[in-house]
């Protein structure tokens, strides 16, 4: 049958609006959502969540009072109901059309989905047209093109089918998602036909949870955030974490210098910790990095600031018990909600998910003080050192621009003598505090020094550090010693000044 409407000049359409995909993170990546009344390709290997994304797209339409149609060749209506039920969704308001049950797909009929004629379409296409014309849906999901590719029997007929679909939907006010299983070789012809292409990927890890990421390959006429963005597939659907771009989050704030809770440590830092800066505490295991960071955290809590502590390395019970034994009890602040402590398993963490956690803490909970302990464990969640450096640069720039005071802990391998780190992030930090073990008079002792500060005139001296009541105690400068930072110093001076109390006269 001839459709004379294709030959008639159509009225000029009004500027199309933007509609939500049903996934907030994806709308953010697309800078507002999809352009309405267009055909989009969503490709990905099995298990990446294509069907779930299609359902979220239609369910969002239901909340807007829009009719939705799910056309399926690969799954039955019962299977779709099961997927929806697993997420706690209802399919009410969504029409499902099962092409797999249509008689035109009978293998004995030896027909493809579309008849090869350029004038008339096959019986299956007619039934799709009739269903769309009857329901007049504003949102359509077609699942999946891989089944259609098999039925088409050759590339030319398959391309004609896709073009026929696009032409048909272009005459209706439909926004269409075409789902396709991603092969090793991208279908460039299909990419060229679609108005936009969204690619979903799943990457198996040698240990721990698989990683999923989304990449918007193409989107005609609109801006979008390129590159890969992490996402997770959980009960409730896809949750996408847009890649953090610090330059998009500039914010004015009043910079202030606050005490660490130790007068001696403040003097080393040149006054204390400045808001909108980050401090990196570096040292070997057992040196007291966490204790120093908790001392700074407790001071912020005592000032009334909201804080978050991201704990990678030890259990919550051990963390609370050790802090309390040093008379730095954090439980009252955690119980009141002023302090949020997040115990994180790096094997189950998507890097983009962690960045989003910090964003939520700052933007939704008004957190002003953040501790990350430690970057060594966080590195295990990253695909490599290069990616950690890039993401930490964006993350720290973002936190600085929000006026947050950030303390980072980085462990080193080795105790005495030569030590090394998994990754050098000292150049990203505004302030770097170095902790070292050293041997003297038959005892293992600790040393602390500030080797860098971009915001203050810090002390250049090396001091002894002790852990005890109140957290930390810092003594006078270790004059007369040479080679403390090597771990095996030589004493060349008079009897050194012994360590007094935390802030007692020396």
C-alpha positions as CSV (number, residue, x, y, z in Angstrom):
1,X,0.0,0.0,0.0
2,X,1.2,3.5,-0.8
3,X,1.6,6.1,2.0
4,X,1.0,9.4,0.2
5,X,1.9,11.3,3.3
6,X,5.6,10.8,2.5
7,X,5.1,12.7,-0.7
8,X,3.3,15.6,0.8
9,X,5.2,18.5,2.2
10,X,4.8,18.5,5.9
11,X,4.3,21.5,8.1
12,X,7.4,22.8,9.8
13,X,7.7,21.2,13.2
14,X,8.0,23.3,16.2
15,X,11.4,23.2,18.0
16,X,11.5,19.8,19.8
17,X,11.7,19.6,23.5
18,X,14.0,17.5,25.8
19,X,12.6,14.5,27.6
20,X,14.1,12.5,30.5
21,X,15.6,9.0,29.9
22,X,14.3,8.0,33.3
23,X,17.9,7.8,34.7
24,X,19.0,11.1,36.3
25,X,22.7,10.5,35.8
26,X,22.2,9.8,32.1
27,X,20.1,13.0,31.8
28,X,23.0,14.9,33.4
29,X,25.5,13.4,30.8
30,X,23.1,14.4,28.0
31,X,22.9,17.9,29.5
32,X,19.1,17.7,29.9
33,X,18.0,14.4,28.4
34,X,17.0,13.2,24.9
35,X,15.6,15.4,22.1
36,X,12.0,14.3,21.6
37,X,10.7,12.6,18.5
38,X,14.0,11.1,17.4
39,X,15.3,7.5,17.0
40,X,18.2,6.5,19.3
41,X,20.4,3.4,19.4
42,X,21.3,1.8,22.8
43,X,23.9,-0.9,22.3
44,X,25.6,-3.2,24.8
45,X,26.6,-6.8,25.5
46,X,24.1,-9.0,27.4
47,X,23.9,-8.1,31.0
48,X,24.7,-4.4,30.7
49,X,21.1,-3.3,31.4
50,X,19.7,-2.4,28.0
51,X,16.2,-3.8,28.8
52,X,16.3,-2.1,32.3
53,X,17.1,1.2,30.7
54,X,14.3,0.7,28.1
55,X,11.8,0.1,30.9
56,X,13.0,3.1,32.9
57,X,12.6,5.2,29.8
58,X,9.0,4.0,29.4
59,X,8.1,4.2,33.1
60,X,9.3,7.8,33.2
61,X,6.9,8.5,30.4
62,X,4.1,6.9,32.4
63,X,4.7,9.4,35.2
64,X,4.4,12.2,32.7
65,X,1.1,10.8,31.4
66,X,2.7,9.6,28.1
67,X,1.7,6.3,26.5
68,X,4.6,3.8,26.1
69,X,5.0,0.7,23.9
70,X,7.6,-2.0,24.3
71,X,8.1,-4.0,21.1
72,X,10.0,-7.2,21.7
73,X,11.4,-9.9,19.6
74,X,13.8,-11.4,22.2
75,X,11.7,-11.5,25.4
76,X,8.2,-12.4,26.3
77,X,5.8,-10.3,28.2
78,X,6.1,-12.6,31.2
79,X,9.9,-12.1,31.2
80,X,9.5,-8.4,31.0
81,X,7.1,-8.5,33.9
82,X,9.7,-10.5,35.9
83,X,12.4,-7.9,35.1
84,X,10.1,-5.1,36.3
85,X,9.0,-7.0,39.4
86,X,12.7,-7.6,40.3
87,X,13.1,-3.8,40.5
88,X,9.8,-3.2,42.3
89,X,8.1,-1.7,39.2
90,X,4.7,-2.1,37.7
91,X,4.1,-2.5,34.0
92,X,0.8,-0.7,34.3
93,X,0.6,1.9,31.6
94,X,3.1,0.2,29.3
95,X,1.8,-1.8,26.3
96,X,3.9,-4.8,25.3
97,X,3.8,-6.1,21.7
98,X,5.4,-9.6,21.3
99,X,6.7,-10.0,17.8
100,X,8.0,-13.4,18.7
101,X,4.4,-14.6,18.9
102,X,3.4,-13.1,15.5
103,X,2.7,-15.6,12.8
104,X,4.7,-13.7,10.3
105,X,7.8,-14.9,12.1
106,X,6.9,-18.6,11.5
107,X,10.1,-20.1,10.1
108,X,8.1,-22.2,7.6
109,X,6.8,-18.9,6.0
110,X,10.4,-18.1,5.0
111,X,9.8,-14.4,5.5
112,X,12.0,-11.7,6.9
113,X,10.6,-9.0,9.2
114,X,10.2,-6.7,6.2
115,X,9.2,-7.7,2.7
116,X,12.0,-6.8,0.2
117,X,9.7,-4.6,-1.8
118,X,10.3,-0.9,-1.4
119,X,6.6,-0.2,-1.7
120,X,4.9,-2.6,0.6
121,X,6.1,-3.8,4.0
122,X,5.7,-7.3,5.3
123,X,3.0,-8.5,7.5
124,X,5.0,-8.0,10.7
125,X,5.7,-4.4,9.8
126,X,2.0,-3.9,9.1
127,X,1.1,-5.2,12.5
128,X,3.7,-2.9,14.1
129,X,2.3,0.1,12.2
130,X,-1.3,-0.9,13.2
131,X,-0.3,-1.2,16.8
132,X,1.5,2.2,16.8
133,X,-1.3,3.9,14.9
134,X,-3.9,2.4,17.4
135,X,-2.0,3.3,20.6
136,X,-0.3,6.5,19.4
137,X,2.6,6.0,21.9
138,X,4.9,8.9,22.6
139,X,7.7,6.6,23.7
140,X,8.7,3.3,22.0
141,X,11.4,0.7,22.9
142,X,12.3,-1.8,20.1
143,X,14.1,-4.9,21.6
144,X,16.2,-6.0,19.8
145,X,17.8,-5.3,16.5
146,X,20.1,-8.3,16.8
147,X,17.0,-10.6,16.2
148,X,16.0,-8.4,13.3
149,X,19.5,-8.6,11.9
150,X,19.3,-12.4,11.9
151,X,15.8,-12.4,10.3
152,X,16.9,-10.0,7.6
153,X,19.3,-12.5,6.1
154,X,21.6,-9.9,4.4
155,X,23.0,-6.5,5.3
156,X,21.1,-4.6,2.5
157,X,17.7,-5.9,3.6
158,X,18.6,-5.2,7.3
159,X,19.6,-1.6,6.5
160,X,16.3,-1.1,4.5
161,X,14.4,-2.4,7.5
162,X,16.1,0.1,9.8
163,X,15.5,3.0,7.4
164,X,11.9,1.9,7.0
165,X,11.5,2.0,10.8
166,X,13.1,5.4,11.1
167,X,10.9,6.8,8.3
168,X,7.7,5.3,9.8
169,X,8.4,6.8,13.3
170,X,9.5,10.1,11.9
171,X,5.9,10.7,10.8
172,X,4.7,10.2,14.4
173,X,5.4,12.0,17.6
174,X,7.5,9.1,18.9
175,X,10.8,9.0,20.7
176,X,12.3,5.6,20.0
177,X,15.0,3.5,21.7
178,X,16.4,0.8,19.5
179,X,18.2,-1.8,21.6
180,X,21.0,-3.9,20.1
181,X,23.5,-6.4,21.3
182,X,27.0,-5.0,20.8
183,X,29.4,-7.0,18.7
184,X,33.1,-6.8,18.6
185,X,32.8,-4.6,15.4
186,X,30.5,-1.6,15.8
187,X,27.7,-1.3,13.2
188,X,28.8,2.0,11.6
189,X,25.8,2.0,9.2
190,X,23.4,1.7,12.2
191,X,25.3,4.5,14.0
192,X,24.9,6.8,11.0
193,X,21.1,6.2,10.8
194,X,20.4,6.8,14.5
195,X,20.1,10.3,15.9
196,X,22.1,9.3,18.9
197,X,24.1,6.3,20.1
198,X,24.5,5.3,23.7
199,X,26.9,2.4,24.4
200,X,26.8,0.3,27.6
201,X,29.8,-1.8,28.6
202,X,30.5,-4.5,31.2
203,X,34.1,-5.2,32.2
204,X,35.1,-8.3,34.2
205,X,37.6,-7.8,37.0
206,X,40.2,-10.4,38.1
207,X,38.7,-10.1,41.6
208,X,35.6,-8.4,42.9
209,X,32.6,-6.9,41.3
210,X,32.4,-6.3,37.5
211,X,32.6,-2.7,36.3
212,X,30.0,-1.1,34.1
213,X,30.4,2.1,32.2
214,X,28.4,4.1,29.7
215,X,29.7,6.2,26.8
216,X,27.6,8.5,24.6
217,X,29.2,8.0,21.2
218,X,27.0,10.4,19.3
219,X,24.2,12.9,19.8
220,X,23.2,15.1,17.0
221,X,22.5,18.8,17.6
222,X,23.0,18.7,21.4
223,X,25.9,19.0,23.9
224,X,26.8,16.0,26.0
225,X,29.6,14.9,28.3
226,X,31.9,12.7,26.4
227,X,34.1,9.9,27.8
228,X,33.3,7.0,30.0
229,X,31.0,7.2,33.0
230,X,30.6,4.5,35.7
231,X,27.2,3.0,36.5
232,X,25.8,0.2,38.6
233,X,22.8,-2.1,37.9
234,X,20.9,-2.6,41.2
235,X,17.4,-3.1,42.5
236,X,15.6,0.0,41.3
237,X,17.4,0.2,37.9
238,X,20.5,1.8,36.5
239,X,22.3,4.4,38.6
240,X,24.8,6.3,36.5
241,X,27.6,8.5,37.9
242,X,28.5,11.3,35.5
243,X,32.3,11.9,35.3
244,X,33.2,14.7,37.6
245,X,34.4,17.9,35.8
246,X,35.6,20.3,38.5
247,X,35.4,23.3,36.2
248,X,31.6,23.0,36.2
249,X,31.3,23.5,40.0
250,X,32.9,26.8,40.9
251,X,31.6,28.3,44.1
252,X,32.5,31.4,46.1
253,X,33.4,30.8,49.8
254,X,35.2,32.6,52.6
255,X,38.6,31.0,53.2
256,X,39.4,30.4,56.9
257,X,42.4,28.8,58.7
258,X,41.3,26.5,61.5
259,X,43.2,24.7,64.2
260,X,44.1,21.0,64.1
261,X,43.5,20.7,67.8
262,X,47.3,20.8,68.5
263,X,49.1,24.1,69.0
264,X,52.4,22.5,68.0
265,X,50.9,21.0,64.8
266,X,49.3,24.3,63.9
267,X,52.8,25.9,64.2
268,X,54.3,23.3,61.9
269,X,51.6,24.0,59.3
270,X,52.0,27.8,59.5
271,X,48.7,28.4,61.3
272,X,46.5,25.3,60.8
273,X,44.3,23.9,58.0
274,X,42.8,26.3,55.5
275,X,39.3,25.7,54.1
276,X,39.3,24.9,50.4
277,X,42.6,23.1,50.6
278,X,43.7,19.4,50.9
279,X,46.4,17.9,53.1
280,X,48.2,14.7,52.3
281,X,49.5,12.7,55.2
282,X,52.2,10.3,54.1
283,X,54.0,7.6,56.0
284,X,54.6,3.9,56.6
285,X,52.1,1.5,58.3
286,X,51.7,2.1,62.1
287,X,53.3,5.6,62.1
288,X,50.1,7.3,63.1
289,X,48.6,8.7,59.9
290,X,45.0,7.8,60.9
291,X,45.5,9.2,64.4
292,X,46.8,12.6,63.0
293,X,43.8,12.8,60.6
294,X,41.3,11.9,63.4
295,X,42.9,14.7,65.6
296,X,42.2,17.2,62.8
297,X,38.7,15.7,62.3
298,X,37.8,16.0,66.0
299,X,38.8,19.6,66.0
300,X,36.4,20.3,63.1
301,X,33.6,18.5,64.8
302,X,34.2,20.5,68.0
303,X,33.8,23.7,66.0
304,X,30.4,22.4,64.8
305,X,31.3,21.5,61.3
306,X,29.7,18.5,59.5
307,X,32.2,15.9,58.5
308,X,32.5,12.6,56.6
309,X,35.2,9.9,57.1
310,X,35.7,7.4,54.3
311,X,37.3,4.3,55.8
312,X,38.9,1.8,53.5
313,X,41.5,0.0,55.6
314,X,40.1,-1.1,59.0
315,X,36.8,-2.1,60.5
316,X,34.4,0.4,62.2
317,X,34.7,-1.4,65.6
318,X,38.5,-1.2,65.5
319,X,38.4,2.4,64.4
320,X,36.0,3.6,67.1
321,X,37.9,1.6,69.8
322,X,41.3,2.9,68.8
323,X,40.1,6.5,68.7
324,X,38.4,6.2,72.1
325,X,41.6,4.8,73.6
326,X,43.4,7.9,72.6
327,X,40.6,10.0,74.2
328,X,39.2,11.1,70.8
329,X,35.8,9.5,71.1
330,X,33.9,9.9,67.8
331,X,30.8,7.9,68.6
332,X,28.7,10.8,70.0
333,X,29.3,12.8,66.8
334,X,28.4,9.7,64.6
335,X,25.3,9.1,66.7
336,X,24.1,12.7,66.3
337,X,24.6,12.6,62.6
338,X,27.2,15.4,62.6
339,X,29.8,12.8,61.5
340,X,29.1,10.3,58.7
341,X,31.5,7.3,58.6
342,X,31.5,5.2,55.5
343,X,33.2,1.8,55.6
344,X,34.0,1.0,52.0
345,X,35.1,-2.2,50.3
346,X,37.2,-1.2,47.3
347,X,36.5,-4.5,45.6
348,X,32.8,-3.6,45.3
349,X,33.3,0.1,44.5
350,X,33.0,1.8,41.1
351,X,35.4,4.8,41.1
352,X,32.7,7.1,39.8
353,X,30.4,5.9,42.6
354,X,32.9,7.1,45.2
355,X,33.2,10.5,43.5
356,X,29.4,10.8,43.6
357,X,29.3,9.9,47.3
358,X,31.6,12.9,48.0
359,X,29.5,15.1,45.8
360,X,26.3,14.1,47.6
361,X,28.0,14.7,51.0
362,X,29.0,18.2,50.0
363,X,25.9,19.3,48.0
364,X,23.2,17.5,50.0
365,X,24.6,17.2,53.5
366,X,26.7,20.4,53.6
367,X,29.8,18.5,54.7
368,X,32.8,20.8,55.3
369,X,35.5,18.4,56.4
370,X,36.4,15.1,54.6
371,X,38.9,12.4,55.4
372,X,39.9,9.7,53.0
373,X,41.8,6.8,54.6
374,X,43.5,5.6,52.6
375,X,44.3,6.2,48.9
376,X,46.2,2.9,48.8
377,X,42.9,0.9,49.1
378,X,41.1,3.3,46.8
379,X,43.8,2.6,44.2
380,X,42.6,-1.0,44.1
381,X,39.3,0.1,42.7
382,X,40.9,1.9,39.9
383,X,42.1,0.4,36.6
384,X,45.5,1.9,37.0
385,X,47.7,4.6,38.6
386,X,47.1,7.0,35.7
387,X,43.3,6.9,36.1
388,X,43.7,7.5,39.9
389,X,45.8,10.6,39.3
390,X,43.3,12.0,36.8
391,X,40.3,11.4,39.0
392,X,41.9,12.6,42.2
393,X,42.9,15.8,40.4
394,X,39.3,16.5,39.4
395,X,38.0,15.3,42.8
396,X,40.4,17.5,44.9
397,X,39.8,20.5,42.6
398,X,36.1,20.1,43.1
399,X,36.4,19.8,46.9
400,X,38.7,22.8,47.0
401,X,36.2,24.9,45.0
402,X,33.5,24.0,47.4
403,X,35.5,25.3,50.4
404,X,35.9,21.8,51.9
405,X,38.9,21.0,54.1
406,X,40.2,17.6,52.9
407,X,42.6,15.2,54.6
408,X,44.1,12.3,52.6
409,X,46.1,9.4,53.9
410,X,48.7,7.6,51.8
411,X,50.6,4.6,53.1
412,X,54.2,3.8,52.1
413,X,55.9,0.4,51.9
414,X,58.8,-0.2,54.3
415,X,59.4,1.0,57.9
416,X,63.1,2.0,58.4
417,X,65.3,3.2,55.7
418,X,64.1,3.2,52.1
419,X,60.3,3.5,51.7
420,X,58.2,3.8,48.6
421,X,54.6,4.6,47.6
422,X,52.2,2.9,45.2
423,X,51.5,6.2,43.6
424,X,52.9,9.7,44.0
425,X,50.1,12.2,44.6
426,X,52.2,14.8,46.5
427,X,52.1,17.2,43.6
428,X,48.3,17.2,43.7
429,X,48.2,18.2,47.4
430,X,48.2,21.7,48.8
431,X,50.0,20.6,52.0
432,X,52.1,17.5,52.5
433,X,52.8,16.1,55.9
434,X,55.6,13.5,56.1
435,X,55.8,10.9,59.0
436,X,58.9,8.7,59.5
437,X,60.2,6.1,61.9
438,X,63.7,6.5,63.1
439,X,66.0,4.7,65.5
440,X,67.7,6.5,68.5
441,X,69.1,5.2,71.7
442,X,67.8,1.8,71.2
443,X,64.2,3.0,70.6
444,X,61.9,3.2,67.6
445,X,60.7,6.8,67.5
446,X,58.5,8.8,65.2
447,X,59.2,12.1,63.3
448,X,56.9,14.6,61.7
449,X,57.6,17.4,59.3
450,X,55.7,19.5,56.8
451,X,57.5,19.4,53.4
452,X,55.1,21.5,51.4
453,X,52.3,24.1,51.8
454,X,50.9,26.3,49.1
455,X,48.9,28.5,51.5
456,X,51.2,29.3,54.4
457,X,54.8,29.8,55.5
458,X,55.2,26.5,57.2
459,X,58.0,25.4,59.5
460,X,61.0,23.6,57.9
461,X,62.0,21.8,61.0
462,X,61.7,18.1,61.9
463,X,60.0,17.2,65.2
464,X,59.4,14.1,67.3
465,X,55.8,12.7,67.2
466,X,54.2,10.7,70.0
467,X,50.8,9.1,70.1
468,X,48.9,9.2,73.4
469,X,46.3,11.0,75.4
470,X,44.5,13.5,73.2
471,X,45.8,11.9,70.0
472,X,49.2,13.4,69.2
473,X,52.0,15.2,71.0
474,X,54.7,17.0,69.1
475,X,58.0,17.8,70.7
476,X,60.7,20.4,69.9
477,X,62.9,20.3,66.8
478,X,65.2,17.4,66.6
479,X,68.3,19.5,66.4
480,X,71.7,17.7,66.3
481,X,70.3,14.8,64.2
482,X,71.2,14.2,60.6
483,X,69.4,11.7,58.3
484,X,66.2,11.3,60.3
485,X,64.2,11.0,57.1
486,X,66.3,8.1,56.0
487,X,65.3,6.2,59.2
488,X,68.9,5.8,60.4
489,X,70.0,9.2,61.7
490,X,73.4,10.3,63.0
491,X,73.5,12.4,66.1
492,X,76.0,15.2,66.0
493,X,74.8,17.7,68.6
494,X,74.3,18.1,72.3
495,X,71.7,16.1,74.2
496,X,68.4,16.7,72.4
497,X,65.4,18.2,74.0
498,X,63.1,15.5,75.2
499,X,59.4,15.3,74.4
500,X,57.0,17.0,76.8
501,X,53.2,17.0,76.8
502,X,51.1,17.9,73.8
503,X,51.2,21.7,74.4
504,X,53.4,22.0,77.5
505,X,56.4,24.3,77.7
506,X,59.6,22.6,76.5
